[in-house]
Amino acid sequence: MCDNDKLEQISAGYKAWEEKTQKQLAKTPESKPRFETISGLPIKTLYAPPDAADIDYLENIGFPGEYPYTRGVQNTMFRGRFWTMRQYAGFGSAEDTNKRFRYLLEQGQTGLSVAFDLPTQIGYDSDAPLATGEVGKVGVAIDSVQDLKILFNEIPLDKVSTSMTINSPASILTAMYLALADKSGIPFKELRGTIQNDILKEYIARGTYIFPIRPAMRIVSDILGYCAKNMPQWNSISISGYHMREAGCTAVQEVAFTLADGIAYVEAAIAAGLEVDDFAPRLSFFFSAHQDFFEEAAKYRAARRLWAKIMKEKFKAQNPRSWMLRYHVQTAGCSLTAQQPLLNILRTGFEALSAVLGGCQSLHTNSYDEALALPSELAVQIALRTQQLIAYETGVTETVDPLAGSYYVESLTDAIASQAEDYLNKIEEMGGMIPAIETGYVQGEISNSAYEFQKKVEAKERIVVGVNQFVVEEPPPEGLLKVEMTVGERQAQKLEVLRSERGNQAVRRALDAVKKGAGSKENLMPLIVDAVKAEATIGEICNVLRDVFGEYTGTTSF
């Protein structure tokens, strides 16, 4: 940006300015003892051209839509089209959630995002003993393809992009979606959307796993291979750092551990016989948008740069689309407070703005009442309007990557990329992400970061407005959404009717075929599609897979 003589002049001037400024700060008793990002990266008083002097523009920054994609994966970014505004929703029965979906689409939402209840996430039918009290609580209850049909009633699958946050039974929910499309006469190639299918982060941070790691990775590879051949517009995995961030990791760790998971999936797919350029263009990612505005924007830029390098140099991908890190963002649920919950509207707005300025392809904005309950209709409307205000009123979408060239942002982008690369090298030395998870290394790193952050909150080194400062007395919250316990009873009744009316011999044959396939190297997806078409339930399919693969018993590391 500057020649050497000019840089020397600026450096000398900066040094003199810094000495004078530090003397002034020493006389200011309210000044903080140290300045750092939420992740602990030190922040200088001022950033100037010398802080970006070693950054090679063409190699590290470049142009939007071109390698290394630091500035975005599309040339035009939001001048061409806005990100997909995709509100995460699901509660109660399929009928309940269908009403919420249709309401959100009426309000201008441009993509659906399905939240499943806990029994569905861990592969149990709603009438299973372990499902008691959990049916429909944290998402929608889906037991069979009949429920999915109700969920998408009057919603054309070929006209809407659907994201499904499901991991262990991802193959089953994908199969149900395909069966529903097939019955509606919709070619698979016209389906757009994403299945999360990110099982590794379940062992790290979330816990909704079913099978041991290695057979679970086999299922992931089966989905990647099947979707690459049959669903060209479908993102067959959403590699998620979001849940690790919710568990307490830093921005640097979020980038590093997410990309390390991505490397493990690519390696597994290649080992299963897939060509990298056949599936890599449909890989997608999922990140958090946390409270440190500039750190978050820099985080997305650093992640894009690193992934492009990994795919091009490590895996020798030839298709430029294989180099692109395309990602969804959700604002940070862990930043929401039950105290003074209306402040969450502002928190979410700032976080969403950092995601947009960072160049996301899809965005969910949390509702202000989510620290208290499932979001109310008013709260989800405000959350969606937050995205619409950013898109249509702020002007931040008028030019591509407006933060580029900021000495602070470029320096921060470089620091995050460098420290994340150190983590990636260490994980590679351990033998990859699976051994790193099996030894508890990743879980331990996240636990330590969460502990350090909480210590800072309790010591008031990190202020959370309304929690540890600016606290007020508040009346009990009103108007919260509650899911009735009768949802479980209604789902059990539906299952009883289903099992009495379907062709149970056909179900048994289909389940036997899934079990046989699980014991071989055959791709399981066509067999699971046949099973859901025969109206086998999610619990029945998972049970035959449990018989073959067993179940995973988690470990905790502190």
C-alpha positions in Angstrom: 0.0 0.0 0.0 3.0 2.3 0.7 6.6 2.3 -0.4 9.4 1.6 2.1 10.3 5.2 2.7 6.7 6.1 3.3 6.2 3.1 5.7 9.3 4.2 7.7 7.8 7.8 8.0 4.5 6.4 9.1 6.1 4.0 11.6 8.1 6.8 13.1 5.0 9.0 13.4 3.0 6.1 14.8 5.7 5.4 17.5 5.6 9.0 18.6 1.8 9.1 18.6 1.7 5.9 20.6 4.1 7.1 23.3 2.0 10.3 23.7 -1.3 8.4 23.8 -0.1 5.8 26.4 0.9 8.7 28.7 -2.6 10.1 28.4 -4.2 6.7 29.0 -2.1 6.2 32.1 -3.7 9.3 33.6 -7.2 7.9 32.9 -8.3 5.7 35.8 -11.3 4.3 34.0 -9.2 2.9 31.1 -9.2 -0.9 30.9 -5.9 -2.6 31.8 -5.9 -4.5 28.5 -7.8 -4.5 25.3 -8.6 -7.8 23.5 -11.3 -9.4 21.4 -13.8 -11.8 22.9 -11.4 -14.6 21.8 -8.5 -13.0 23.6 -6.6 -11.6 20.6 -4.8 -8.4 21.6 -6.1 -5.1 20.2 -3.7 -2.3 19.5 -4.7 1.3 20.2 -4.5 2.2 16.6 -3.9 0.4 13.3 -2.0 1.9 10.4 -0.3 0.9 7.1 2.6 -0.9 8.8 0.1 -3.4 10.3 -0.9 -4.5 6.8 2.5 -4.1 5.2 3.3 -7.8 5.0 -0.1 -8.8 3.6 0.2 -9.6 -0.1 -3.0 -8.2 -1.7 -3.2 -10.6 -4.6 -2.2 -13.7 -2.6 -4.1 -13.1 0.7 -7.0 -10.7 -0.2 -7.6 -10.7 -3.9 -10.9 -9.9 -5.6 -14.5 -11.1 -4.8 -15.4 -14.3 -6.6 -11.8 -15.2 -7.2 -9.2 -17.3 -5.3 -8.6 -17.1 -2.4 -12.1 -15.8 -1.9 -11.2 -13.7 1.1 -13.5 -11.0 -0.2 -16.4 -13.3 -1.0 -17.4 -16.2 -3.1 -19.4 -14.2 -5.7 -18.2 -11.4 -7.8 -21.3 -9.3 -7.3 -22.2 -10.5 -3.7 -25.3 -8.6 -2.5 -25.4 -6.3 -5.5 -26.6 -9.4 -7.4 -28.9 -10.9 -4.8 -29.3 -10.8 -1.1 -28.4 -13.7 1.2 -31.1 -16.3 1.9 -33.2 -15.1 4.9 -33.7 -18.4 6.6 -35.4 -18.4 10.0 -34.9 -21.6 12.1 -38.3 -22.9 13.2 -39.9 -26.0 14.6 -42.0 -26.9 17.6 -44.8 -29.2 18.5 -46.4 -31.3 15.8 -45.9 -31.0 12.0 -49.2 -29.1 11.8 -48.0 -26.5 14.4 -44.7 -26.0 12.5 -46.4 -25.8 9.1 -48.4 -22.9 10.3 -45.2 -21.1 11.5 -43.5 -21.8 8.2 -46.3 -20.4 6.2 -46.4 -17.3 8.4 -42.7 -16.7 7.9 -43.0 -17.1 4.2 -45.8 -14.6 4.2 -43.5 -12.2 6.1 -40.9 -12.3 3.4 -38.6 -15.2 4.5 -36.8 -16.6 1.5 -35.8 -20.1 2.8 -37.0 -22.6 5.4 -34.9 -24.0 8.2 -36.3 -27.0 10.2 -35.7 -27.6 13.9 -36.4 -31.1 15.0 -37.3 -32.3 18.5 -34.8 -34.3 20.6 -36.3 -37.7 20.0 -36.1 -37.2 16.2 -32.5 -36.0 16.5 -31.4 -39.1 18.3 -33.5 -41.5 16.3 -36.4 -42.4 18.5 -40.1 -42.5 17.6 -42.4 -40.3 19.7 -43.9 -43.3 21.5 -40.5 -44.6 22.7 -40.1 -44.6 26.5 -37.0 -42.4 26.2 -39.0 -39.8 24.2 -41.5 -39.2 27.1 -41.8 -35.5 27.9 -39.5 -34.4 25.0 -41.8 -34.7 22.0 -42.1 -31.4 20.2 -40.3 -29.4 22.8 -37.2 -28.1 21.1 -38.4 -28.7 17.5 -40.9 -30.5 15.4 -41.7 -34.2 16.0 -41.1 -36.2 12.8 -41.7 -40.0 13.0 -42.5 -40.9 9.4 -42.8 -39.5 5.9 -46.5 -38.8 6.7 -45.4 -36.2 9.3 -43.0 -34.6 6.7 -45.9 -34.4 4.2 -47.9 -32.4 6.8 -44.9 -30.3 7.7 -44.6 -29.1 4.0 -48.3 -28.9 3.3 -49.0 -26.2 0.7 -45.3 -25.4 0.4 -43.9 -26.3 -3.0 -40.6 -28.1 -2.6 -39.4 -27.1 -6.0 -39.9 -23.4 -5.2 -38.4 -23.1 -1.8 -34.9 -23.8 -0.3 -35.1 -26.0 2.8 -32.4 -26.5 5.4 -32.8 -29.4 7.9 -30.7 -29.3 11.1 -30.4 -33.0 11.6 -27.2 -35.1 12.0 -27.3 -38.7 13.2 -30.5 -39.5 11.2 -29.6 -37.2 8.4 -29.9 -40.0 5.9 -33.4 -40.8 7.0 -34.7 -37.2 6.8 -33.0 -36.7 3.4 -34.8 -39.9 2.3 -38.1 -38.7 3.6 -37.7 -35.4 1.7 -36.9 -37.3 -1.5 -39.8 -39.6 -1.0 -42.1 -36.6 -0.6 -40.7 -34.9 -3.7 -41.1 -38.1 -5.7 -44.7 -38.5 -4.7 -45.3 -34.8 -5.8 -43.6 -35.5 -9.1 -40.7 -33.2 -8.4 -37.4 -34.3 -10.0 -34.6 -34.6 -7.4 -32.4 -32.3 -9.5 -34.8 -29.4 -8.8 -34.6 -29.7 -5.0 -32.6 -26.9 -3.3 -31.5 -26.8 0.3 -29.1 -28.3 2.9 -29.0 -31.3 5.2 -26.7 -30.6 8.2 -25.2 -34.1 8.3 -22.3 -32.9 10.4 -21.8 -35.8 12.9 -18.3 -34.9 14.2 -19.5 -31.7 16.0 -22.0 -33.9 17.8 -19.2 -35.8 19.5 -17.4 -32.5 20.2 -20.0 -30.2 21.5 -23.7 -31.1 21.1 -24.3 -34.7 22.0 -27.1 -35.9 19.6 -25.1 -38.8 18.3 -26.3 -42.4 17.9 -23.6 -44.6 16.4 -19.9 -44.8 17.0 -17.8 -42.3 15.1 -16.5 -44.5 12.2 -19.8 -46.1 11.1 -21.4 -42.6 11.5 -18.7 -41.2 9.1 -19.6 -44.1 6.7 -23.2 -42.8 6.6 -22.0 -39.2 6.0 -20.0 -40.5 3.0 -23.0 -42.4 1.6 -25.0 -39.2 1.8 -22.3 -37.2 0.0 -22.0 -39.7 -2.8 -25.8 -40.2 -3.3 -26.5 -36.4 -3.3 -23.6 -35.7 -5.7 -25.2 -38.1 -8.2 -28.9 -37.3 -7.7 -29.3 -33.8 -6.2 -27.0 -31.3 -7.9 -28.5 -28.3 -6.2 -28.5 -29.8 -2.7 -25.9 -29.1 -0.1 -25.2 -32.6 1.3 -23.5 -31.4 4.5 -23.3 -28.2 6.5 -20.1 -28.4 8.5 -20.9 -26.5 11.6 -18.7 -24.4 13.9 -21.8 -22.8 15.4 -22.4 -25.4 18.1 -18.8 -25.4 19.1 -19.0 -21.7 19.5 -22.1 -22.1 21.6 -20.2 -24.5 23.7 -17.6 -21.8 24.4 -14.8 -22.0 21.8 -13.1 -18.8 20.5 -13.4 -17.4 17.0 -10.0 -18.9 16.1 -11.0 -22.3 17.4 -14.3 -22.1 15.6 -12.5 -21.6 12.3 -9.9 -24.2 13.0 -12.1 -27.0 14.3 -14.8 -26.4 11.7 -12.2 -26.7 8.8 -10.6 -29.7 10.5 -14.0 -31.4 10.5 -14.3 -30.4 6.8 -10.9 -32.0 6.1 -12.1 -35.2 7.8 -15.2 -35.4 5.7 -13.3 -34.8 2.5 -10.8 -37.5 3.4 -13.6 -39.9 4.3 -15.4 -39.3 1.0 -12.3 -39.8 -1.0 -11.5 -43.0 0.9 -15.0 -44.2 0.0 -14.1 -43.8 -3.7 -15.5 -40.4 -4.5 -13.7 -37.8 -6.7 -13.1 -34.6 -4.8 -14.6 -32.4 -7.5 -17.7 -34.5 -7.7 -18.9 -33.6 -4.1 -16.8 -30.7 -2.9 -18.8 -28.0 -4.7 -21.8 -28.9 -2.6 -20.1 -28.7 0.8 -21.4 -25.9 2.9 -20.5 -24.5 6.3 -22.3 -23.0 9.3 -20.9 -20.4 11.6 -21.9 -18.3 14.6 -22.1 -14.5 14.6 -21.0 -13.5 18.0 -20.7 -10.1 19.8 -17.2 -8.9 18.8 -18.2 -7.1 15.6 -14.9 -6.8 13.8 -13.5 -10.2 15.0 -16.6 -11.9 13.5 -16.3 -10.2 10.1 -12.6 -11.0 10.0 -13.3 -14.6 11.0 -15.4 -15.3 7.9 -12.8 -13.7 5.6 -10.1 -15.8 7.2 -12.1 -19.0 7.0 -12.7 -18.5 3.2 -9.0 -18.0 2.6 -7.9 -21.0 4.5 -10.5 -23.4 3.0 -9.6 -22.3 -0.5 -6.0 -23.1 0.2 -6.8 -26.4 1.7 -8.9 -27.6 -1.2 -6.6 -26.3 -3.8 -3.3 -27.4 -2.3 -4.0 -30.3 0.0 -6.8 -32.0 -2.0 -5.8 -30.8 -5.5 -9.3 -29.9 -6.4 -9.5 -28.5 -9.9 -13.0 -27.0 -9.9 -13.0 -23.4 -8.5 -16.3 -24.2 -6.9 -14.6 -26.8 -4.8 -12.4 -24.1 -3.4 -15.3 -21.9 -2.2 -16.4 -21.8 1.4 -20.1 -21.1 1.2 -21.7 -20.7 4.6 -24.9 -20.1 6.7 -24.7 -17.9 9.8 -26.9 -17.9 12.9 -26.6 -15.2 15.4 -25.2 -16.3 18.8 -27.8 -18.0 21.0 -25.3 -18.0 23.9 -25.2 -14.2 23.7 -28.9 -13.8 24.4 -29.9 -13.0 28.0 -33.1 -13.7 30.0 -32.5 -10.4 31.7 -33.9 -7.4 29.8 -34.6 -9.6 26.8 -35.5 -6.7 24.5 -31.8 -5.9 24.4 -31.4 -9.1 22.5 -33.0 -7.4 19.5 -29.9 -5.1 19.4 -27.5 -7.9 20.1 -28.9 -9.9 17.2 -28.9 -6.8 14.9 -25.2 -6.1 15.5 -24.3 -9.8 15.0 -26.3 -10.1 11.8 -24.6 -7.0 10.4 -21.2 -8.6 11.0 -22.4 -11.7 9.2 -23.5 -9.6 6.2 -20.4 -7.6 6.1 -18.4 -10.8 6.3 -20.2 -12.1 3.2 -22.6 -14.9 4.3 -24.8 -16.8 1.8 -27.6 -17.5 4.3 -28.6 -16.0 7.7 -30.8 -16.8 10.6 -31.5 -14.1 13.2 -32.4 -15.2 16.7 -35.5 -14.0 18.4 -35.3 -11.8 21.5 -37.3 -14.2 23.7 -35.2 -17.4 23.0 -33.4 -17.2 26.3 -36.8 -17.8 27.9 -38.8 -20.0 25.6 -39.3 -21.0 22.0 -39.8 -17.8 20.0 -43.2 -16.2 19.8 -44.7 -15.0 16.5 -44.0 -11.4 17.3 -40.4 -12.2 18.1 -39.7 -14.1 14.9 -41.2 -11.3 12.9 -38.9 -8.8 14.5 -35.9 -11.1 13.9 -36.8 -11.4 10.2 -37.4 -7.7 9.9 -33.9 -7.2 11.3 -32.4 -8.9 8.2 -34.7 -7.0 5.9 -33.7 -3.7 7.5 -30.0 -4.5 7.0 -30.7 -5.5 3.3 -32.9 -2.6 2.3 -32.1 0.3 4.6 -28.5 0.4 5.8 -26.6 0.7 2.5 -24.0 -1.9 3.5 -25.0 -4.2 0.6 -24.3 -1.5 -2.0 -20.6 -2.4 -2.5 -18.8 -5.7 -2.1 -16.7 -6.3 1.0 -16.7 -2.7 2.3 -14.4 -3.6 5.2 -11.5 -4.7 3.0 -8.5 -2.4 3.3 -9.2 -1.6 6.9 -5.8 -1.9 8.6 -7.5 -3.4 11.6 -9.7 -5.8 9.7 -6.9 -7.0 7.5 -4.6 -7.4 10.4 -7.3 -9.3 12.4 -8.1 -11.5 9.4 -4.4 -12.4 9.1 -4.1 -13.1 12.8 -7.1 -15.4 12.9 -6.0 -17.3 9.8 -2.5 -17.7 11.2 -3.6 -19.0 14.6 -6.3 -21.3 13.1 -3.6 -22.7 10.8 -1.5 -23.5 13.9 -4.4 -25.5 15.3 -4.9 -27.3 11.9 -1.2 -28.3 11.9 -1.4 -29.6 15.4 -4.5 -31.7 14.6 -2.9 -33.1 11.5 0.1 -34.1 13.7 -2.3 -36.0 15.9 -3.6 -38.0 13.0 -6.6 -35.9 12.1 -9.8 -34.7 13.6 -11.2 -38.2 14.5 -8.2 -39.1 16.8 -8.3 -35.5 18.2 -11.9 -36.1 19.2 -11.3 -39.6 20.5 -8.6 -38.4 22.8 -10.7 -35.5 24.0 -8.3 -32.8 22.8 -10.9 -30.7 20.9 -13.4 -31.0 23.7 -10.8 -29.9 26.3 -9.7 -26.9 24.3 -13.4 -25.7 24.1 -14.0 -26.3 27.8 -10.9 -24.3 28.7 -12.0 -21.4 26.5 -15.5 -21.4 28.0 -14.1 -21.4 31.5 -11.8 -18.5 30.8 -14.7 -16.5 29.2 -16.9 -17.1 32.2 -14.2 -16.0 34.6 -13.9 -12.7 32.8 -17.7 -12.2 33.0 -17.8 -12.9 36.7 -14.8 -10.6 37.3 -16.5 -7.9 35.2 -13.6 -7.9 32.8 -16.2 -8.6 30.1 -19.4 -6.6 30.6 -22.7 -8.2 29.7 -25.3 -5.4 29.8 -28.2 -6.3 32.1 -26.4 -9.3 33.6 -23.3 -8.1 35.4 -23.8 -4.3 34.9 -26.8 -2.0 34.4 -29.0 -4.5 36.1 -32.7 -3.6 36.8 -35.6 -5.3 38.6 -38.0 -6.9 36.1 -41.5 -8.4 36.3 -41.9 -12.1 35.2 -42.0 -12.5 31.4 -45.4 -12.8 29.7 -46.7 -14.1 26.4 -44.1 -16.9 26.1 -44.8 -19.8 23.7 -45.5 -23.1 25.4 -45.7 -26.5 23.8 -48.4 -28.7 25.3 -47.6 -32.1 26.6 -50.5 -33.5 24.5 -48.2 -33.4 21.5 -46.6 -36.6 22.5 -49.9 -38.3 23.0 -51.1 -37.2 19.6 -47.9 -38.4 17.9 -48.3 -41.8 19.6 -51.8 -42.1 18.3 -50.7 -41.2 14.8 -48.0 -43.9 15.0 -50.5 -46.5 16.2 -52.8 -45.7 13.2 -49.7 -45.8 10.8 -48.6 -49.2 11.9 -52.1 -50.6 11.6 -52.7 -49.3 8.1 -49.4 -49.6 6.3 -48.1 -52.8 4.6 -46.0 -54.2 7.4 -44.5 -57.0 5.3 -43.1 -54.4 2.9 -41.8 -52.5 5.9 -40.1 -55.6 7.3 -38.5 -56.4 3.9 -37.2 -52.8 3.5 -35.8 -52.8 7.1 -34.1 -56.2 6.4 -32.5 -54.7 3.3 -31.2 -51.7 5.3 -29.7 -54.0 7.9 -28.0 -56.2 5.3 -26.7 -53.0 3.5 -25.3 -51.7 6.8 -23.3 -54.9 7.1 -21.8 -54.4 3.6 -20.1 -51.6 1.8 -23.3 -50.8 -0.2 -24.5 -47.2 -0.2 -27.3 -47.0 2.3 -29.2 -44.1 0.8 -31.3 -46.0 -1.8 -32.2 -48.6 0.8 -33.3 -46.0 3.3 -35.3 -44.2 0.6 -37.1 -47.5 0.0 -37.7 -47.9 3.7 -39.3 -44.5 4.2 -41.4 -45.0 1.1 -42.7 -48.2 2.7 -43.6 -45.9 5.7 -41.0 -47.3 8.1 -40.4 -44.9 11.0 -37.3 -43.1 12.0 -37.0 -45.2 15.1 -37.4 -48.4 13.2 -34.7 -47.6 10.8 -32.3 -46.3 13.5 -32.9 -49.5 15.5 -31.8 -51.8 12.7 -28.7 -49.6 12.2 -28.1 -49.8 16.0 -28.2 -53.6 15.7 -25.3 -53.4 13.2 -23.3 -50.4 14.3 -23.9 -50.3 18.1 -24.2 -47.0 20.0 -21.7 -44.4 21.0 -21.0 -43.7 24.7 -19.6 -40.2 25.0 -16.6 -39.0 27.1 -16.2 -35.6 28.8 -12.9 -33.7 28.9 -12.2 -30.7 31.2 
